[in-house]
C-alpha cells in the first residue's frame, strides 16, 4: 500500500473494505448492522456494497478470484 500514492491509495483502501464486507457476509451470519458496527460505518453503506450499487473494478474482481481460489472455509 505504501507504493500507492494519493487518491489511488484511498480507492484501494475503500476496495479492500468493500471486499471485506462481501466476504464477511458470505462466510458469517452477521447482520448488515453488525458488519457496519465492525467497520464503524453506516448500515446503508453495507447494504449498498452488498446490493452491488458500487461498481466493481479490476482490483476487486482479481482480488476476489484470488481469495476464492486460496481460501478454503
Phi and psi in radians as a Rosetta constraint file:
Dihedral C 1 N 2 CA 2 C 2 CIRCULARHARMONIC -1.118 0.35
Dihedral N 2 CA 2 C 2 N 3 CIRCULARHARMONIC -0.488 0.35
Dihedral C 2 N 3 CA 3 C 3 CIRCULARHARMONIC -1.331 0.35
Dihedral N 3 CA 3 C 3 N 4 CIRCULARHARMONIC -0.203 0.35
Dihedral C 3 N 4 CA 4 C 4 CIRCULARHARMONIC -1.658 0.35
Dihedral N 4 CA 4 C 4 N 5 CIRCULARHARMONIC 2.232 0.35
Dihedral C 4 N 5 CA 5 C 5 CIRCULARHARMONIC -1.906 0.35
Dihedral N 5 CA 5 C 5 N 6 CIRCULARHARMONIC 2.723 0.35
Dihedral C 5 N 6 CA 6 C 6 CIRCULARHARMONIC 1.035 0.35
Dihedral N 6 CA 6 C 6 N 7 CIRCULARHARMONIC -2.445 0.35
Dihedral C 6 N 7 CA 7 C 7 CIRCULARHARMONIC -1.071 0.35
Dihedral N 7 CA 7 C 7 N 8 CIRCULARHARMONIC -0.570 0.35
Dihedral C 7 N 8 CA 8 C 8 CIRCULARHARMONIC -1.042 0.35
Dihedral N 8 CA 8 C 8 N 9 CIRCULARHARMONIC -0.651 0.35
Dihedral C 8 N 9 CA 9 C 9 CIRCULARHARMONIC -1.099 0.35
Dihedral N 9 CA 9 C 9 N 10 CIRCULARHARMONIC -0.769 0.35
Dihedral C 9 N 10 CA 10 C 10 CIRCULARHARMONIC -1.228 0.35
Dihedral N 10 CA 10 C 10 N 11 CIRCULARHARMONIC -0.561 0.35
Dihedral C 10 N 11 CA 11 C 11 CIRCULARHARMONIC -1.123 0.35
Dihedral N 11 CA 11 C 11 N 12 CIRCULARHARMONIC -0.738 0.35
Dihedral C 11 N 12 CA 12 C 12 CIRCULARHARMONIC -1.133 0.35
Dihedral N 12 CA 12 C 12 N 13 CIRCULARHARMONIC -0.744 0.35
Dihedral C 12 N 13 CA 13 C 13 CIRCULARHARMONIC -1.060 0.35
Dihedral N 13 CA 13 C 13 N 14 CIRCULARHARMONIC -0.760 0.35
Dihedral C 13 N 14 CA 14 C 14 CIRCULARHARMONIC -1.094 0.35
Dihedral N 14 CA 14 C 14 N 15 CIRCULARHARMONIC -0.744 0.35
Dihedral C 14 N 15 CA 15 C 15 CIRCULARHARMONIC -1.088 0.35
Dihedral N 15 CA 15 C 15 N 16 CIRCULARHARMONIC -0.714 0.35
Dihedral C 15 N 16 CA 16 C 16 CIRCULARHARMONIC -1.128 0.35
Dihedral N 16 CA 16 C 16 N 17 CIRCULARHARMONIC -0.709 0.35
Dihedral C 16 N 17 CA 17 C 17 CIRCULARHARMONIC -1.089 0.35
Dihedral N 17 CA 17 C 17 N 18 CIRCULARHARMONIC -0.726 0.35
Dihedral C 17 N 18 CA 18 C 18 CIRCULARHARMONIC -1.089 0.35
Dihedral N 18 CA 18 C 18 N 19 CIRCULARHARMONIC -0.772 0.35
Dihedral C 18 N 19 CA 19 C 19 CIRCULARHARMONIC -1.079 0.35
Dihedral N 19 CA 19 C 19 N 20 CIRCULARHARMONIC -0.743 0.35
Dihedral C 19 N 20 CA 20 C 20 CIRCULARHARMONIC -1.066 0.35
Dihedral N 20 CA 20 C 20 N 21 CIRCULARHARMONIC -0.739 0.35
Dihedral C 20 N 21 CA 21 C 21 CIRCULARHARMONIC -1.080 0.35
Dihedral N 21 CA 21 C 21 N 22 CIRCULARHARMONIC -0.818 0.35
Dihedral C 21 N 22 CA 22 C 22 CIRCULARHARMONIC -1.078 0.35
Dihedral N 22 CA 22 C 22 N 23 CIRCULARHARMONIC -0.740 0.35
Dihedral C 22 N 23 CA 23 C 23 CIRCULARHARMONIC -1.290 0.35
Dihedral N 23 CA 23 C 23 N 24 CIRCULARHARMONIC -0.587 0.35
Dihedral C 23 N 24 CA 24 C 24 CIRCULARHARMONIC -1.060 0.35
Dihedral N 24 CA 24 C 24 N 25 CIRCULARHARMONIC -0.766 0.35
Dihedral C 24 N 25 CA 25 C 25 CIRCULARHARMONIC -1.177 0.35
Dihedral N 25 CA 25 C 25 N 26 CIRCULARHARMONIC -0.634 0.35
Dihedral C 25 N 26 CA 26 C 26 CIRCULARHARMONIC -1.225 0.35
Dihedral N 26 CA 26 C 26 N 27 CIRCULARHARMONIC -0.662 0.35
Dihedral C 26 N 27 CA 27 C 27 CIRCULARHARMONIC -1.919 0.35
Dihedral N 27 CA 27 C 27 N 28 CIRCULARHARMONIC 0.052 0.35
Dihedral C 27 N 28 CA 28 C 28 CIRCULARHARMONIC -2.322 0.35
Dihedral N 28 CA 28 C 28 N 29 CIRCULARHARMONIC 2.999 0.35
Dihedral C 28 N 29 CA 29 C 29 CIRCULARHARMONIC -1.871 0.35
Dihedral N 29 CA 29 C 29 N 30 CIRCULARHARMONIC 0.473 0.35
Dihedral C 29 N 30 CA 30 C 30 CIRCULARHARMONIC -1.214 0.35
Dihedral N 30 CA 30 C 30 N 31 CIRCULARHARMONIC 2.523 0.35
Dihedral C 30 N 31 CA 31 C 31 CIRCULARHARMONIC -1.384 0.35
Dihedral N 31 CA 31 C 31 N 32 CIRCULARHARMONIC 2.899 0.35
Dihedral C 31 N 32 CA 32 C 32 CIRCULARHARMONIC -1.027 0.35
Dihedral N 32 CA 32 C 32 N 33 CIRCULARHARMONIC -0.662 0.35
Dihedral C 32 N 33 CA 33 C 33 CIRCULARHARMONIC -1.115 0.35
Dihedral N 33 CA 33 C 33 N 34 CIRCULARHARMONIC -0.741 0.35
Dihedral C 33 N 34 CA 34 C 34 CIRCULARHARMONIC -1.139 0.35
Dihedral N 34 CA 34 C 34 N 35 CIRCULARHARMONIC -0.706 0.35
Dihedral C 34 N 35 CA 35 C 35 CIRCULARHARMONIC -1.132 0.35
Dihedral N 35 CA 35 C 35 N 36 CIRCULARHARMONIC -0.739 0.35
Dihedral C 35 N 36 CA 36 C 36 CIRCULARHARMONIC -1.071 0.35
Dihedral N 36 CA 36 C 36 N 37 CIRCULARHARMONIC -0.731 0.35
Dihedral C 36 N 37 CA 37 C 37 CIRCULARHARMONIC -1.103 0.35
Dihedral N 37 CA 37 C 37 N 38 CIRCULARHARMONIC -0.674 0.35
Dihedral C 37 N 38 CA 38 C 38 CIRCULARHARMONIC -1.070 0.35
Dihedral N 38 CA 38 C 38 N 39 CIRCULARHARMONIC -0.654 0.35
Dihedral C 38 N 39 CA 39 C 39 CIRCULARHARMONIC -1.618 0.35
Dihedral N 39 CA 39 C 39 N 40 CIRCULARHARMONIC -0.105 0.35
Dihedral C 39 N 40 CA 40 C 40 CIRCULARHARMONIC 1.013 0.35
Dihedral N 40 CA 40 C 40 N 41 CIRCULARHARMONIC 0.815 0.35
Dihedral C 40 N 41 CA 41 C 41 CIRCULARHARMONIC -2.263 0.35
Dihedral N 41 CA 41 C 41 N 42 CIRCULARHARMONIC 3.012 0.35
Dihedral C 41 N 42 CA 42 C 42 CIRCULARHARMONIC -1.327 0.35
Dihedral N 42 CA 42 C 42 N 43 CIRCULARHARMONIC 2.590 0.35
Dihedral C 42 N 43 CA 43 C 43 CIRCULARHARMONIC -1.171 0.35
Dihedral N 43 CA 43 C 43 N 44 CIRCULARHARMONIC -0.420 0.35
Dihedral C 43 N 44 CA 44 C 44 CIRCULARHARMONIC -1.158 0.35
Dihedral N 44 CA 44 C 44 N 45 CIRCULARHARMONIC -0.568 0.35
Dihedral C 44 N 45 CA 45 C 45 CIRCULARHARMONIC -1.119 0.35
Dihedral N 45 CA 45 C 45 N 46 CIRCULARHARMONIC -0.762 0.35
Dihedral C 45 N 46 CA 46 C 46 CIRCULARHARMONIC -1.082 0.35
Dihedral N 46 CA 46 C 46 N 47 CIRCULARHARMONIC -0.781 0.35
Dihedral C 46 N 47 CA 47 C 47 CIRCULARHARMONIC -1.044 0.35
Dihedral N 47 CA 47 C 47 N 48 CIRCULARHARMONIC -0.740 0.35
Dihedral C 47 N 48 CA 48 C 48 CIRCULARHARMONIC -1.131 0.35
Dihedral N 48 CA 48 C 48 N 49 CIRCULARHARMONIC -0.708 0.35
Dihedral C 48 N 49 CA 49 C 49 CIRCULARHARMONIC -1.121 0.35
Dihedral N 49 CA 49 C 49 N 50 CIRCULARHARMONIC -0.803 0.35
Dihedral C 49 N 50 CA 50 C 50 CIRCULARHARMONIC -1.244 0.35
Dihedral N 50 CA 50 C 50 N 51 CIRCULARHARMONIC -0.478 0.35
Dihedral C 50 N 51 CA 51 C 51 CIRCULARHARMONIC -1.483 0.35
Dihedral N 51 CA 51 C 51 N 52 CIRCULARHARMONIC -0.117 0.35
Dihedral C 51 N 52 CA 52 C 52 CIRCULARHARMONIC 1.520 0.35
Dihedral N 52 CA 52 C 52 N 53 CIRCULARHARMONIC 0.272 0.35
Dihedral C 52 N 53 CA 53 C 53 CIRCULARHARMONIC -1.100 0.35
Dihedral N 53 CA 53 C 53 N 54 CIRCULARHARMONIC -0.615 0.35
Dihedral C 53 N 54 CA 54 C 54 CIRCULARHARMONIC -1.507 0.35
Dihedral N 54 CA 54 C 54 N 55 CIRCULARHARMONIC 2.263 0.35
Dihedral C 54 N 55 CA 55 C 55 CIRCULARHARMONIC -1.202 0.35
Dihedral N 55 CA 55 C 55 N 56 CIRCULARHARMONIC 2.316 0.35
Dihedral C 55 N 56 CA 56 C 56 CIRCULARHARMONIC -1.388 0.35
Dihedral N 56 CA 56 C 56 N 57 CIRCULARHARMONIC 2.354 0.35
Dihedral C 56 N 57 CA 57 C 57 CIRCULARHARMONIC -1.813 0.35
Dihedral N 57 CA 57 C 57 N 58 CIRCULARHARMONIC 3.104 0.35
Dihedral C 57 N 58 CA 58 C 58 CIRCULARHARMONIC -1.006 0.35
Dihedral N 58 CA 58 C 58 N 59 CIRCULARHARMONIC -0.685 0.35
Dihedral C 58 N 59 CA 59 C 59 CIRCULARHARMONIC -1.036 0.35
Dihedral N 59 CA 59 C 59 N 60 CIRCULARHARMONIC -0.824 0.35
Dihedral C 59 N 60 CA 60 C 60 CIRCULARHARMONIC -1.146 0.35
Dihedral N 60 CA 60 C 60 N 61 CIRCULARHARMONIC -0.728 0.35
Dihedral C 60 N 61 CA 61 C 61 CIRCULARHARMONIC -1.121 0.35
Dihedral N 61 CA 61 C 61 N 62 CIRCULARHARMONIC -0.850 0.35
Dihedral C 61 N 62 CA 62 C 62 CIRCULARHARMONIC -1.116 0.35
Dihedral N 62 CA 62 C 62 N 63 CIRCULARHARMONIC -0.717 0.35
Dihedral C 62 N 63 CA 63 C 63 CIRCULARHARMONIC -1.151 0.35
Dihedral N 63 CA 63 C 63 N 64 CIRCULARHARMONIC -0.716 0.35
Dihedral C 63 N 64 CA 64 C 64 CIRCULARHARMONIC -1.060 0.35
Dihedral N 64 CA 64 C 64 N 65 CIRCULARHARMONIC -0.735 0.35
Dihedral C 64 N 65 CA 65 C 65 CIRCULARHARMONIC -1.091 0.35
Dihedral N 65 CA 65 C 65 N 66 CIRCULARHARMONIC -0.788 0.35
Dihedral C 65 N 66 CA 66 C 66 CIRCULARHARMONIC -1.125 0.35
Dihedral N 66 CA 66 C 66 N 67 CIRCULARHARMONIC -0.746 0.35
Dihedral C 66 N 67 CA 67 C 67 CIRCULARHARMONIC -1.112 0.35
Dihedral N 67 CA 67 C 67 N 68 CIRCULARHARMONIC -0.836 0.35
Dihedral C 67 N 68 CA 68 C 68 CIRCULARHARMONIC -1.038 0.35
Dihedral N 68 CA 68 C 68 N 69 CIRCULARHARMONIC -0.654 0.35
Dihedral C 68 N 69 CA 69 C 69 CIRCULARHARMONIC -1.243 0.35
Dihedral N 69 CA 69 C 69 N 70 CIRCULARHARMONIC -0.645 0.35
Dihedral C 69 N 70 CA 70 C 70 CIRCULARHARMONIC -1.767 0.35
Dihedral N 70 CA 70 C 70 N 71 CIRCULARHARMONIC -0.241 0.35
Dihedral C 70 N 71 CA 71 C 71 CIRCULARHARMONIC -1.863 0.35
Dihedral N 71 CA 71 C 71 N 72 CIRCULARHARMONIC 2.097 0.35
Dihedral C 71 N 72 CA 72 C 72 CIRCULARHARMONIC -1.952 0.35
Dihedral N 72 CA 72 C 72 N 73 CIRCULARHARMONIC 1.850 0.35
